[in-house]
Amino acid sequence: MPDYLIRIIDGLLSVFYLLLVARIVLSWLPVRPGGTLADIIGILYSVTEPVLAPLRKIIPPLPVGAMYLDLSPLILILLLNIVRGLLY
């Protein structure tokens, strides 16, 4: 595969990785509906959810007490790192 194509794919995977990390971090913050942060989170969800939803069907969120722990973002980060490692 040409070097420039590998760099483009790696760059796109890096951007998606950062968007995924931003989604994880922002999901911990309280959000006021209609606020700027809500708009940013909406954009992050619209970009990352199409990839996370199929993964979540395979590995559903785990019940932890009265909450559910969604491991799909962490698994996707692991998969992205594996794919980026295979590029080089």
PDB file with SEQRES, HELIX, SHEET and CRYST1 records, atoms N, CA, C and O in Angstrom:
SEQRES   1 A   88  MET PRO ASP TYR LEU ILE ARG ILE ILE ASP GLY LEU LEU          
SEQRES   2 A   88  SER VAL PHE TYR LEU LEU LEU VAL ALA ARG ILE VAL LEU          
SEQRES   3 A   88  SER TRP LEU PRO VAL ARG PRO GLY GLY THR LEU ALA ASP          
SEQRES   4 A   88  ILE ILE GLY ILE LEU TYR SER VAL THR GLU PRO VAL LEU          
SEQRES   5 A   88  ALA PRO LEU ARG LYS ILE ILE PRO PRO LEU PRO VAL GLY          
SEQRES   6 A   88  ALA MET TYR LEU ASP LEU SER PRO LEU ILE LEU ILE LEU          
SEQRES   7 A   88  LEU LEU ASN ILE VAL ARG GLY LEU LEU TYR                      
HELIX    1 AA1 ASP A    3  LEU A   26  1                                  24    
HELIX    2 AA2 THR A   36  ILE A   58  1                                  23    
HELIX    3 AA3 SER A   72  LEU A   87  1                                  16    
SHEET    1 AA1 2 LEU A  62  VAL A  64  0                                        
SHEET    2 AA1 2 MET A  67  LEU A  69 -1                                        
CRYST1    1.000    1.000    1.000  90.00  90.00  90.00 P 1           1          
ATOM      1  N   MET A   1       0.850  -1.166   0.000  1.00  0.00           N  
ATOM      2  CA  MET A   1       0.000   0.000   0.000  1.00  0.00           C  
ATOM      3  C   MET A   1       0.904   1.241   0.000  1.00  0.00           C  
ATOM      4  O   MET A   1       1.890   1.282   0.737  1.00  0.00           O  
ATOM      5  N   PRO A   2       0.583   2.243  -0.810  1.00  0.00           N  
ATOM      6  CA  PRO A   2       1.419   3.450  -0.862  1.00  0.00           C  
ATOM      7  C   PRO A   2       1.487   4.158   0.496  1.00  0.00           C  
ATOM      8  O   PRO A   2       0.532   4.158   1.273  1.00  0.00           O  
ATOM      9  N   ASP A   3       2.641   4.755   0.747  1.00  0.00           N  
ATOM     10  CA  ASP A   3       2.886   5.412   2.030  1.00  0.00           C  
ATOM     11  C   ASP A   3       1.888   6.539   2.295  1.00  0.00           C  
ATOM     12  O   ASP A   3       1.424   6.696   3.425  1.00  0.00           O  
ATOM     13  N   TYR A   4       1.550   7.328   1.265  1.00  0.00           N  
ATOM     14  CA  TYR A   4       0.620   8.438   1.473  1.00  0.00           C  
ATOM     15  C   TYR A   4      -0.761   7.929   1.879  1.00  0.00           C  
ATOM     16  O   TYR A   4      -1.449   8.572   2.672  1.00  0.00           O  
ATOM     17  N   LEU A   5      -1.166   6.791   1.346  1.00  0.00           N  
ATOM     18  CA  LEU A   5      -2.467   6.221   1.691  1.00  0.00           C  
ATOM     19  C   LEU A   5      -2.481   5.728   3.140  1.00  0.00           C  
ATOM     20  O   LEU A   5      -3.476   5.882   3.847  1.00  0.00           O  
ATOM     21  N   ILE A   6      -1.381   5.142   3.566  1.00  0.00           N  
ATOM     22  CA  ILE A   6      -1.259   4.695   4.958  1.00  0.00           C  
ATOM     23  C   ILE A   6      -1.354   5.894   5.893  1.00  0.00           C  
ATOM     24  O   ILE A   6      -2.020   5.828   6.927  1.00  0.00           O  
ATOM     25  N   ARG A   7      -0.684   6.999   5.529  1.00  0.00           N  
ATOM     26  CA  ARG A   7      -0.733   8.198   6.379  1.00  0.00           C  
ATOM     27  C   ARG A   7      -2.124   8.799   6.426  1.00  0.00           C  
ATOM     28  O   ARG A   7      -2.541   9.283   7.479  1.00  0.00           O  
ATOM     29  N   ILE A   8      -2.853   8.784   5.327  1.00  0.00           N  
ATOM     30  CA  ILE A   8      -4.224   9.305   5.311  1.00  0.00           C  
ATOM     31  C   ILE A   8      -5.120   8.452   6.204  1.00  0.00           C  
ATOM     32  O   ILE A   8      -5.877   8.982   7.017  1.00  0.00           O  
ATOM     33  N   ILE A   9      -5.033   7.139   6.053  1.00  0.00           N  
ATOM     34  CA  ILE A   9      -5.843   6.235   6.877  1.00  0.00           C  
ATOM     35  C   ILE A   9      -5.486   6.400   8.349  1.00  0.00           C  
ATOM     36  O   ILE A   9      -6.370   6.453   9.203  1.00  0.00           O  
ATOM     37  N   ASP A  10      -4.197   6.482   8.646  1.00  0.00           N  
ATOM     38  CA  ASP A  10      -3.756   6.669  10.027  1.00  0.00           C  
ATOM     39  C   ASP A  10      -4.269   7.996  10.582  1.00  0.00           C  
ATOM     40  O   ASP A  10      -4.690   8.061  11.737  1.00  0.00           O  
ATOM     41  N   GLY A  11      -4.239   9.036   9.784  1.00  0.00           N  
ATOM     42  CA  GLY A  11      -4.753  10.336  10.223  1.00  0.00           C  
ATOM     43  C   GLY A  11      -6.241  10.292  10.518  1.00  0.00           C  
ATOM     44  O   GLY A  11      -6.698  10.848  11.516  1.00  0.00           O  
ATOM     45  N   LEU A  12      -6.997   9.630   9.652  1.00  0.00           N  
ATOM     46  CA  LEU A  12      -8.444   9.506   9.874  1.00  0.00           C  
ATOM     47  C   LEU A  12      -8.744   8.687  11.124  1.00  0.00           C  
ATOM     48  O   LEU A  12      -9.642   9.027  11.895  1.00  0.00           O  
ATOM     49  N   LEU A  13      -7.995   7.612  11.322  1.00  0.00           N  
ATOM     50  CA  LEU A  13      -8.182   6.806  12.529  1.00  0.00           C  
ATOM     51  C   LEU A  13      -7.812   7.600  13.778  1.00  0.00           C  
ATOM     52  O   LEU A  13      -8.451   7.450  14.820  1.00  0.00           O  
ATOM     53  N   SER A  14      -6.788   8.440  13.682  1.00  0.00           N  
ATOM     54  CA  SER A  14      -6.383   9.273  14.818  1.00  0.00           C  
ATOM     55  C   SER A  14      -7.462  10.292  15.167  1.00  0.00           C  
ATOM     56  O   SER A  14      -7.752  10.515  16.342  1.00  0.00           O  
ATOM     57  N   VAL A  15      -8.051  10.905  14.157  1.00  0.00           N  
ATOM     58  CA  VAL A  15      -9.132  11.872  14.396  1.00  0.00           C  
ATOM     59  C   VAL A  15     -10.321  11.170  15.038  1.00  0.00           C  
ATOM     60  O   VAL A  15     -10.909  11.689  15.987  1.00  0.00           O  
ATOM     61  N   PHE A  16     -10.679  10.002  14.529  1.00  0.00           N  
ATOM     62  CA  PHE A  16     -11.803   9.265  15.105  1.00  0.00           C  
ATOM     63  C   PHE A  16     -11.496   8.867  16.545  1.00  0.00           C  
ATOM     64  O   PHE A  16     -12.375   8.915  17.406  1.00  0.00           O  
ATOM     65  N   TYR A  17     -10.260   8.476  16.805  1.00  0.00           N  
ATOM     66  CA  TYR A  17      -9.819   8.129  18.163  1.00  0.00           C  
ATOM     67  C   TYR A  17     -10.029   9.320  19.105  1.00  0.00           C  
ATOM     68  O   TYR A  17     -10.560   9.159  20.204  1.00  0.00           O  
ATOM     69  N   LEU A  18      -9.612  10.506  18.674  1.00  0.00           N  
ATOM     70  CA  LEU A  18      -9.776  11.703  19.504  1.00  0.00           C  
ATOM     71  C   LEU A  18     -11.249  12.035  19.730  1.00  0.00           C  
ATOM     72  O   LEU A  18     -11.632  12.434  20.829  1.00  0.00           O  
ATOM     73  N   LEU A  19     -12.068  11.875  18.705  1.00  0.00           N  
ATOM     74  CA  LEU A  19     -13.506  12.112  18.862  1.00  0.00           C  
ATOM     75  C   LEU A  19     -14.111  11.131  19.859  1.00  0.00           C  
ATOM     76  O   LEU A  19     -14.979  11.500  20.650  1.00  0.00           O  
ATOM     77  N   LEU A  20     -13.663   9.912  19.820  1.00  0.00           N  
ATOM     78  CA  LEU A  20     -14.157   8.888  20.743  1.00  0.00           C  
ATOM     79  C   LEU A  20     -13.745   9.201  22.179  1.00  0.00           C  
ATOM     80  O   LEU A  20     -14.552   9.070  23.100  1.00  0.00           O  
ATOM     81  N   VAL A  21     -12.505   9.611  22.371  1.00  0.00           N  
ATOM     82  CA  VAL A  21     -12.043   9.988  23.713  1.00  0.00           C  
ATOM     83  C   VAL A  21     -12.819  11.207  24.211  1.00  0.00           C  
ATOM     84  O   VAL A  21     -13.201  11.261  25.380  1.00  0.00           O  
ATOM     85  N   ALA A  22     -13.054  12.180  23.338  1.00  0.00           N  
ATOM     86  CA  ALA A  22     -13.840  13.356  23.728  1.00  0.00           C  
ATOM     87  C   ALA A  22     -15.250  12.946  24.132  1.00  0.00           C  
ATOM     88  O   ALA A  22     -15.794  13.476  25.101  1.00  0.00           O  
ATOM     89  N   ARG A  23     -15.845  12.011  23.405  1.00  0.00           N  
ATOM     90  CA  ARG A  23     -17.183  11.534  23.761  1.00  0.00           C  
ATOM     91  C   ARG A  23     -17.177  10.893  25.144  1.00  0.00           C  
ATOM     92  O   ARG A  23     -18.079  11.133  25.946  1.00  0.00           O  
ATOM     93  N   ILE A  24     -16.169  10.082  25.421  1.00  0.00           N  
ATOM     94  CA  ILE A  24     -16.085   9.413  26.720  1.00  0.00           C  
ATOM     95  C   ILE A  24     -15.969  10.444  27.841  1.00  0.00           C  
ATOM     96  O   ILE A  24     -16.693  10.371  28.834  1.00  0.00           O  
ATOM     97  N   VAL A  25     -15.063  11.398  27.680  1.00  0.00           N  
ATOM     98  CA  VAL A  25     -14.843  12.403  28.727  1.00  0.00           C  
ATOM     99  C   VAL A  25     -16.083  13.273  28.917  1.00  0.00           C  
ATOM    100  O   VAL A  25     -16.499  13.520  30.049  1.00  0.00           O  
ATOM    101  N   LEU A  26     -16.674  13.736  27.822  1.00  0.00           N  
ATOM    102  CA  LEU A  26     -17.836  14.619  27.929  1.00  0.00           C  
ATOM    103  C   LEU A  26     -19.077  13.897  28.444  1.00  0.00           C  
ATOM    104  O   LEU A  26     -19.999  14.536  28.950  1.00  0.00           O  
ATOM    105  N   SER A  27     -19.108  12.582  28.321  1.00  0.00           N  
ATOM    106  CA  SER A  27     -20.275  11.847  28.829  1.00  0.00           C  
ATOM    107  C   SER A  27     -20.339  11.880  30.350  1.00  0.00           C  
ATOM    108  O   SER A  27     -21.385  11.583  30.928  1.00  0.00           O  
ATOM    109  N   TRP A  28     -19.242  12.234  31.006  1.00  0.00           N  
ATOM    110  CA  TRP A  28     -19.219  12.308  32.467  1.00  0.00           C  
ATOM    111  C   TRP A  28     -19.701  13.659  32.990  1.00  0.00           C  
ATOM    112  O   TRP A  28     -19.968  13.798  34.184  1.00  0.00           O  
ATOM    113  N   LEU A  29     -19.814  14.648  32.115  1.00  0.00           N  
ATOM    114  CA  LEU A  29     -20.174  15.996  32.546  1.00  0.00           C  
ATOM    115  C   LEU A  29     -21.683  16.204  32.526  1.00  0.00           C  
ATOM    116  O   LEU A  29     -22.380  15.646  31.678  1.00  0.00           O  
ATOM    117  N   PRO A  30     -22.186  17.012  33.467  1.00  0.00           N  
ATOM    118  CA  PRO A  30     -23.608  17.361  33.406  1.00  0.00           C  
ATOM    119  C   PRO A  30     -23.840  18.305  32.221  1.00  0.00           C  
ATOM    120  O   PRO A  30     -23.062  19.232  31.998  1.00  0.00           O  
ATOM    121  N   VAL A  31     -24.900  18.065  31.475  1.00  0.00           N  
ATOM    122  CA  VAL A  31     -25.159  18.836  30.261  1.00  0.00           C  
ATOM    123  C   VAL A  31     -26.523  19.502  30.361  1.00  0.00           C  
ATOM    124  O   VAL A  31     -27.523  18.863  30.686  1.00  0.00           O  
ATOM    125  N   ARG A  32     -26.542  20.800  30.074  1.00  0.00           N  
ATOM    126  CA  ARG A  32     -27.793  21.550  30.040  1.00  0.00           C  
ATOM    127  C   ARG A  32     -28.383  21.421  28.630  1.00  0.00           C  
ATOM    128  O   ARG A  32     -27.730  21.783  27.652  1.00  0.00           O  
ATOM    129  N   PRO A  33     -29.608  20.909  28.522  1.00  0.00           N  
ATOM    130  CA  PRO A  33     -30.217  20.776  27.192  1.00  0.00           C  
ATOM    131  C   PRO A  33     -30.269  22.128  26.474  1.00  0.00           C  
ATOM    132  O   PRO A  33     -30.619  23.148  27.069  1.00  0.00           O  
ATOM    133  N   GLY A  34     -29.922  22.118  25.218  1.00  0.00           N  
ATOM    134  CA  GLY A  34     -29.952  23.335  24.420  1.00  0.00           C  
ATOM    135  C   GLY A  34     -28.688  24.168  24.529  1.00  0.00           C  
ATOM    136  O   GLY A  34     -28.554  25.176  23.835  1.00  0.00           O  
ATOM    137  N   GLY A  35     -27.762  23.767  25.384  1.00  0.00           N  
ATOM    138  CA  GLY A  35     -26.514  24.511  25.545  1.00  0.00           C  
ATOM    139  C   GLY A  35     -25.494  24.144  24.483  1.00  0.00           C  
ATOM    140  O   GLY A  35     -25.691  23.217  23.699  1.00  0.00           O  
ATOM    141  N   THR A  36     -24.406  24.886  24.475  1.00  0.00           N  
ATOM    142  CA  THR A  36     -23.338  24.639  23.505  1.00  0.00           C  
ATOM    143  C   THR A  36     -22.729  23.256  23.689  1.00  0.00           C  
ATOM    144  O   THR A  36     -22.440  22.557  22.717  1.00  0.00           O  
ATOM    145  N   LEU A  37     -22.538  22.869  24.947  1.00  0.00           N  
ATOM    146  CA  LEU A  37     -21.965  21.550  25.217  1.00  0.00           C  
ATOM    147  C   LEU A  37     -22.882  20.440  24.704  1.00  0.00           C  
ATOM    148  O   LEU A  37     -22.408  19.420  24.203  1.00  0.00           O  
ATOM    149  N   ALA A  38     -24.183  20.641  24.828  1.00  0.00           N  
ATOM    150  CA  ALA A  38     -25.136  19.651  24.313  1.00  0.00           C  
ATOM    151  C   ALA A  38     -25.015  19.523  22.794  1.00  0.00           C  
ATOM    152  O   ALA A  38     -25.127  18.426  22.247  1.00  0.00           O  
ATOM    153  N   ASP A  39     -24.787  20.646  22.121  1.00  0.00           N  
ATOM    154  CA  ASP A  39     -24.607  20.608  20.662  1.00  0.00           C  
ATOM    155  C   ASP A  39     -23.330  19.856  20.281  1.00  0.00           C  
ATOM    156  O   ASP A  39     -23.323  19.063  19.340  1.00  0.00           O  
ATOM    157  N   ILE A  40     -22.257  20.114  21.023  1.00  0.00           N  
ATOM    158  CA  ILE A  40     -20.987  19.436  20.752  1.00  0.00           C  
ATOM    159  C   ILE A  40     -21.127  17.934  20.974  1.00  0.00           C  
ATOM    160  O   ILE A  40     -20.663  17.131  20.165  1.00  0.00           O  
ATOM    161  N   ILE A  41     -21.768  17.566  22.074  1.00  0.00           N  
ATOM    162  CA  ILE A  41     -21.969  16.145  22.365  1.00  0.00           C  
ATOM    163  C   ILE A  41     -22.850  15.503  21.300  1.00  0.00           C  
ATOM    164  O   ILE A  41     -22.618  14.358  20.912  1.00  0.00           O  
ATOM    165  N   GLY A  42     -23.851  16.224  20.828  1.00  0.00           N  
ATOM    166  CA  GLY A  42     -24.701  15.704  19.756  1.00  0.00           C  
ATOM    167  C   GLY A  42     -23.910  15.400  18.495  1.00  0.00           C  
ATOM    168  O   GLY A  42     -24.139  14.383  17.840  1.00  0.00           O  
ATOM    169  N   ILE A  43     -22.983  16.280  18.158  1.00  0.00           N  
ATOM    170  CA  ILE A  43     -22.135  16.052  16.981  1.00  0.00           C  
ATOM    171  C   ILE A  43     -21.229  14.840  17.207  1.00  0.00           C  
ATOM    172  O   ILE A  43     -21.077  13.996  16.324  1.00  0.00           O  
ATOM    173  N   LEU A  44     -20.631  14.763  18.398  1.00  0.00           N  
ATOM    174  CA  LEU A  44     -19.768  13.614  18.707  1.00  0.00           C  
ATOM    175  C   LEU A  44     -20.542  12.304  18.617  1.00  0.00           C  
ATOM    176  O   LEU A  44     -20.042  11.316  18.078  1.00  0.00           O  
ATOM    177  N   TYR A  45     -21.768  12.299  19.149  1.00  0.00           N  
ATOM    178  CA  TYR A  45     -22.581  11.082  19.097  1.00  0.00           C  
ATOM    179  C   TYR A  45     -22.944  10.735  17.656  1.00  0.00           C  
ATOM    180  O   TYR A  45     -22.936   9.562  17.284  1.00  0.00           O  
ATOM    181  N   SER A  46     -23.261  11.738  16.845  1.00  0.00           N  
ATOM    182  CA  SER A  46     -23.653  11.445  15.463  1.00  0.00           C  
ATOM    183  C   SER A  46     -22.486  10.873  14.656  1.00  0.00           C  
ATOM    184  O   SER A  46     -22.702  10.120  13.706  1.00  0.00           O  
ATOM    185  N   VAL A  47     -21.258  11.223  15.028  1.00  0.00           N  
ATOM    186  CA  VAL A  47     -20.085  10.706  14.317  1.00  0.00           C  
ATOM    187  C   VAL A  47     -19.678   9.328  14.837  1.00  0.00           C  
ATOM    188  O   VAL A  47     -19.309   8.455  14.052  1.00  0.00           O  
ATOM    189  N   THR A  48     -19.742   9.128  16.156  1.00  0.00           N  
ATOM    190  CA  THR A  48     -19.219   7.890  16.740  1.00  0.00           C  
ATOM    191  C   THR A  48     -20.260   6.782  16.892  1.00  0.00           C  
ATOM    192  O   THR A  48     -19.905   5.603  16.882  1.00  0.00           O  
ATOM    193  N   GLU A  49     -21.512   7.130  17.028  1.00  0.00           N  
ATOM    194  CA  GLU A  49     -22.543   6.118  17.285  1.00  0.00           C  
ATOM    195  C   GLU A  49     -22.698   5.095  16.165  1.00  0.00           C  
ATOM    196  O   GLU A  49     -22.926   3.922  16.463  1.00  0.00           O  
ATOM    197  N   PRO A  50     -22.587   5.479  14.877  1.00  0.00           N  
ATOM    198  CA  PRO A  50     -22.709   4.456  13.825  1.00  0.00           C  
ATOM    199  C   PRO A  50     -21.673   3.334  13.934  1.00  0.00           C  
ATOM    200  O   PRO A  50     -21.915   2.227  13.454  1.00  0.00           O  
ATOM    201  N   VAL A  51     -20.542   3.601  14.550  1.00  0.00           N  
ATOM    202  CA  VAL A  51     -19.527   2.563  14.731  1.00  0.00           C  
ATOM    203  C   VAL A  51     -19.741   1.825  16.053  1.00  0.00           C  
ATOM    204  O   VAL A  51     -19.511   0.619  16.143  1.00  0.00           O  
ATOM    205  N   LEU A  52     -20.181   2.556  17.072  1.00  0.00           N  
ATOM    206  CA  LEU A  52     -20.365   1.939  18.388  1.00  0.00           C  
ATOM    207  C   LEU A  52     -21.613   1.058  18.466  1.00  0.00           C  
ATOM    208  O   LEU A  52     -21.597   0.038  19.155  1.00  0.00           O  
ATOM    209  N   ALA A  53     -22.677   1.424  17.784  1.00  0.00           N  
ATOM    210  CA  ALA A  53     -23.944   0.684  17.893  1.00  0.00           C  
ATOM    211  C   ALA A  53     -23.802  -0.791  17.507  1.00  0.00           C  
ATOM    212  O   ALA A  53     -24.271  -1.648  18.256  1.00  0.00           O  
ATOM    213  N   PRO A  54     -23.176  -1.126  16.368  1.00  0.00           N  
ATOM    214  CA  PRO A  54     -23.020  -2.555  16.047  1.00  0.00           C  
ATOM    215  C   PRO A  54     -22.156  -3.297  17.067  1.00  0.00           C  
ATOM    216  O   PRO A  54     -22.410  -4.461  17.376  1.00  0.00           O  
ATOM    217  N   LEU A  55     -21.139  -2.618  17.583  1.00  0.00           N  
ATOM    218  CA  LEU A  55     -20.282  -3.226  18.598  1.00  0.00           C  
ATOM    219  C   LEU A  55     -21.059  -3.465  19.890  1.00  0.00           C  
ATOM    220  O   LEU A  55     -20.857  -4.472  20.569  1.00  0.00           O  
ATOM    221  N   ARG A  56     -21.945  -2.535  20.220  1.00  0.00           N  
ATOM    222  CA  ARG A  56     -22.772  -2.659  21.421  1.00  0.00           C  
ATOM    223  C   ARG A  56     -23.765  -3.821  21.307  1.00  0.00           C  
ATOM    224  O   ARG A  56     -24.161  -4.397  22.320  1.00  0.00           O  
ATOM    225  N   LYS A  57     -24.165  -4.166  20.086  1.00  0.00           N  
ATOM    226  CA  LYS A  57     -25.051  -5.322  19.897  1.00  0.00           C  
ATOM    227  C   LYS A  57     -24.307  -6.622  20.197  1.00  0.00           C  
ATOM    228  O   LYS A  57     -24.892  -7.582  20.698  1.00  0.00           O  
ATOM    229  N   ILE A  58     -23.015  -6.641  19.885  1.00  0.00           N  
ATOM    230  CA  ILE A  58     -22.199  -7.831  20.151  1.00  0.00           C  
ATOM    231  C   ILE A  58     -21.852  -7.927  21.632  1.00  0.00           C  
ATOM    232  O   ILE A  58     -21.935  -9.000  22.230  1.00  0.00           O  
ATOM    233  N   ILE A  59     -21.466  -6.804  22.212  1.00  0.00           N  
ATOM    234  CA  ILE A  59     -21.087  -6.758  23.632  1.00  0.00           C  
ATOM    235  C   ILE A  59     -21.975  -5.724  24.320  1.00  0.00           C  
ATOM    236  O   ILE A  59     -21.625  -4.544  24.363  1.00  0.00           O  
ATOM    237  N   PRO A  60     -23.116  -6.148  24.858  1.00  0.00           N  
ATOM    238  CA  PRO A  60     -24.035  -5.188  25.484  1.00  0.00           C  
ATOM    239  C   PRO A  60     -23.452  -4.620  26.779  1.00  0.00           C  
ATOM    240  O   PRO A  60     -22.558  -5.220  27.376  1.00  0.00           O  
ATOM    241  N   PRO A  61     -23.961  -3.459  27.213  1.00  0.00           N  
ATOM    242  CA  PRO A  61     -23.499  -2.878  28.479  1.00  0.00           C  
ATOM    243  C   PRO A  61     -23.700  -3.852  29.641  1.00  0.00           C  
ATOM    244  O   PRO A  61     -24.697  -4.572  29.700  1.00  0.00           O  
ATOM    245  N   LEU A  62     -22.743  -3.860  30.552  1.00  0.00           N  
ATOM    246  CA  LEU A  62     -22.775  -4.772  31.697  1.00  0.00           C  
ATOM    247  C   LEU A  62     -23.471  -4.118  32.884  1.00  0.00           C  
ATOM    248  O   LEU A  62     -23.193  -2.961  33.198  1.00  0.00           O  
ATOM    249  N   PRO A  63     -24.377  -4.844  33.555  1.00  0.00           N  
ATOM    250  CA  PRO A  63     -24.994  -4.272  34.754  1.00  0.00           C  
ATOM    251  C   PRO A  63     -23.982  -4.210  35.899  1.00  0.00           C  
ATOM    252  O   PRO A  63     -23.316  -5.195  36.218  1.00  0.00           O  
ATOM    253  N   VAL A  64     -23.885  -3.034  36.502  1.00  0.00           N  
ATOM    254  CA  VAL A  64     -23.001  -2.821  37.648  1.00  0.00           C  
ATOM    255  C   VAL A  64     -23.838  -2.110  38.707  1.00  0.00           C  
ATOM    256  O   VAL A  64     -23.985  -0.888  38.682  1.00  0.00           O  
ATOM    257  N   GLY A  65     -24.378  -2.886  39.628  1.00  0.00           N  
ATOM    258  CA  GLY A  65     -25.272  -2.301  40.625  1.00  0.00           C  
ATOM    259  C   GLY A  65     -26.525  -1.779  39.951  1.00  0.00           C  
ATOM    260  O   GLY A  65     -27.212  -2.516  39.243  1.00  0.00           O  
ATOM    261  N   ALA A  66     -26.824  -0.500  40.171  1.00  0.00           N  
ATOM    262  CA  ALA A  66     -28.012   0.115  39.577  1.00  0.00           C  
ATOM    263  C   ALA A  66     -27.689   0.783  38.244  1.00  0.00           C  
ATOM    264  O   ALA A  66     -28.550   1.443  37.662  1.00  0.00           O  
ATOM    265  N   MET A  67     -26.458   0.620  37.752  1.00  0.00           N  
ATOM    266  CA  MET A  67     -26.035   1.266  36.517  1.00  0.00           C  
ATOM    267  C   MET A  67     -25.619   0.217  35.488  1.00  0.00           C  
ATOM    268  O   MET A  67     -25.558  -0.979  35.774  1.00  0.00           O  
ATOM    269  N   TYR A  68     -25.338   0.704  34.292  1.00  0.00           N  
ATOM    270  CA  TYR A  68     -24.798  -0.158  33.236  1.00  0.00           C  
ATOM    271  C   TYR A  68     -23.469   0.421  32.770  1.00  0.00           C  
ATOM    272  O   TYR A  68     -23.337   1.631  32.585  1.00  0.00           O  
ATOM    273  N   LEU A  69     -22.493  -0.451  32.583  1.00  0.00           N  
ATOM    274  CA  LEU A  69     -21.174  -0.044  32.123  1.00  0.00           C  
ATOM    275  C   LEU A  69     -21.033  -0.430  30.653  1.00  0.00           C  
ATOM    276  O   LEU A  69     -21.023  -1.610  30.303  1.00  0.00           O  
ATOM    277  N   ASP A  70     -20.925   0.583  29.805  1.00  0.00           N  
ATOM    278  CA  ASP A  70     -20.794   0.363  28.366  1.00  0.00           C  
ATOM    279  C   ASP A  70     -19.311   0.269  28.012  1.00  0.00           C  
ATOM    280  O   ASP A  70     -18.591   1.267  28.053  1.00  0.00           O  
ATOM    281  N   LEU A  71     -18.868  -0.921  27.668  1.00  0.00           N  
ATOM    282  CA  LEU A  71     -17.464  -1.144  27.334  1.00  0.00           C  
ATOM    283  C   LEU A  71     -17.156  -0.943  25.851  1.00  0.00           C  
ATOM    284  O   LEU A  71     -15.995  -1.010  25.448  1.00  0.00           O  
ATOM    285  N   SER A  72     -18.183  -0.697  25.036  1.00  0.00           N  
ATOM    286  CA  SER A  72     -17.960  -0.597  23.595  1.00  0.00           C  
ATOM    287  C   SER A  72     -16.973   0.510  23.211  1.00  0.00           C  
ATOM    288  O   SER A  72     -16.168   0.284  22.307  1.00  0.00           O  
ATOM    289  N   PRO A  73     -16.983   1.697  23.841  1.00  0.00           N  
ATOM    290  CA  PRO A  73     -15.966   2.690  23.459  1.00  0.00           C  
ATOM    291  C   PRO A  73     -14.540   2.228  23.770  1.00  0.00           C  
ATOM    292  O   PRO A  73     -13.621   2.482  22.991  1.00  0.00           O  
ATOM    293  N   LEU A  74     -14.356   1.559  24.891  1.00  0.00           N  
ATOM    294  CA  LEU A  74     -13.017   1.077  25.240  1.00  0.00           C  
ATOM    295  C   LEU A  74     -12.556  -0.022  24.289  1.00  0.00           C  
ATOM    296  O   LEU A  74     -11.387  -0.068  23.904  1.00  0.00           O  
ATOM    297  N   ILE A  75     -13.471  -0.899  23.915  1.00  0.00           N  
ATOM    298  CA  ILE A  75     -13.133  -1.965  22.971  1.00  0.00           C  
ATOM    299  C   ILE A  75     -12.804  -1.371  21.603  1.00  0.00           C  
ATOM    300  O   ILE A  75     -11.888  -1.833  20.924  1.00  0.00           O  
ATOM    301  N   LEU A  76     -13.558  -0.343  21.204  1.00  0.00           N  
ATOM    302  CA  LEU A  76     -13.286   0.303  19.924  1.00  0.00           C  
ATOM    303  C   LEU A  76     -11.925   0.997  19.936  1.00  0.00           C  
ATOM    304  O   LEU A  76     -11.213   0.971  18.932  1.00  0.00           O  
ATOM    305  N   ILE A  77     -11.557   1.613  21.051  1.00  0.00           N  
ATOM    306  CA  ILE A  77     -10.228   2.222  21.162  1.00  0.00           C  
ATOM    307  C   ILE A  77      -9.153   1.151  20.997  1.00  0.00           C  
ATOM    308  O   ILE A  77      -8.156   1.370  20.308  1.00  0.00           O  
ATOM    309  N   LEU A  78      -9.349   0.012  21.619  1.00  0.00           N  
ATOM    310  CA  LEU A  78      -8.399  -1.093  21.483  1.00  0.00           C  
ATOM    311  C   LEU A  78      -8.302  -1.547  20.026  1.00  0.00           C  
ATOM    312  O   LEU A  78      -7.204  -1.760  19.512  1.00  0.00           O  
ATOM    313  N   LEU A  79      -9.445  -1.694  19.364  1.00  0.00           N  
ATOM    314  CA  LEU A  79      -9.455  -2.111  17.958  1.00  0.00           C  
ATOM    315  C   LEU A  79      -8.778  -1.075  17.059  1.00  0.00           C  
ATOM    316  O   LEU A  79      -8.053  -1.433  16.131  1.00  0.00           O  
ATOM    317  N   LEU A  80      -9.018   0.211  17.336  1.00  0.00           N  
ATOM    318  CA  LEU A  80      -8.371   1.264  16.550  1.00  0.00           C  
ATOM    319  C   LEU A  80      -6.853   1.203  16.704  1.00  0.00           C  
ATOM    320  O   LEU A  80      -6.119   1.373  15.731  1.00  0.00           O  
ATOM    321  N   ASN A  81      -6.390   0.962  17.917  1.00  0.00           N  
ATOM    322  CA  ASN A  81      -4.946   0.847  18.143  1.00  0.00           C  
ATOM    323  C   ASN A  81      -4.363  -0.358  17.414  1.00  0.00           C  
ATOM    324  O   ASN A  81      -3.254  -0.290  16.884  1.00  0.00           O  
ATOM    325  N   ILE A  82      -5.103  -1.454  17.387  1.00  0.00           N  
ATOM    326  CA  ILE A  82      -4.638  -2.647  16.666  1.00  0.00           C  
ATOM    327  C   ILE A  82      -4.548  -2.363  15.170  1.00  0.00           C  
ATOM    328  O   ILE A  82      -3.556  -2.707  14.529  1.00  0.00           O  
ATOM    329  N   VAL A  83      -5.583  -1.736  14.615  1.00  0.00           N  
ATOM    330  CA  VAL A  83      -5.589  -1.424  13.181  1.00  0.00           C  
ATOM    331  C   VAL A  83      -4.457  -0.457  12.844  1.00  0.00           C  
ATOM    332  O   VAL A  83      -3.767  -0.631  11.839  1.00  0.00           O  
ATOM    333  N   ARG A  84      -4.265   0.563  13.684  1.00  0.00           N  
ATOM    334  CA  ARG A  84      -3.172   1.513  13.435  1.00  0.00           C  
ATOM    335  C   ARG A  84      -1.817   0.807  13.500  1.00  0.00           C  
ATOM    336  O   ARG A  84      -0.910   1.137  12.736  1.00  0.00           O  
ATOM    337  N   GLY A  85      -1.674  -0.160  14.404  1.00  0.00           N  
ATOM    338  CA  GLY A  85      -0.429  -0.914  14.492  1.00  0.00           C  
ATOM    339  C   GLY A  85      -0.192  -1.778  13.267  1.00  0.00           C  
ATOM    340  O   GLY A  85       0.950  -1.964  12.848  1.00  0.00           O  
ATOM    341  N   LEU A  86      -1.265  -2.309  12.690  1.00  0.00           N  
ATOM    342  CA  LEU A  86      -1.136  -3.150  11.499  1.00  0.00           C  
ATOM    343  C   LEU A  86      -0.797  -2.346  10.243  1.00  0.00           C  
ATOM    344  O   LEU A  86      -0.302  -2.904   9.264  1.00  0.00           O  
ATOM    345  N   LEU A  87      -1.061  -1.048  10.269  1.00  0.00           N  
ATOM    346  CA  LEU A  87      -0.773  -0.218   9.098  1.00  0.00           C  
ATOM    347  C   LEU A  87       0.723  -0.112   8.825  1.00  0.00           C  
ATOM    348  O   LEU A  87       1.142   0.036   7.677  1.00  0.00           O  
ATOM    349  N   TYR A  88       1.517  -0.186   9.875  1.00  0.00           N  
ATOM    350  CA  TYR A  88       2.969   0.038   9.719  1.00  0.00           C  
ATOM    351  C   TYR A  88       3.740  -1.216   9.817  1.00  0.00           C  
ATOM    352  O   TYR A  88       4.966  -1.198   9.708  1.00  0.00           O  
TER     353      TYR A  88                                                      
END                                                                             
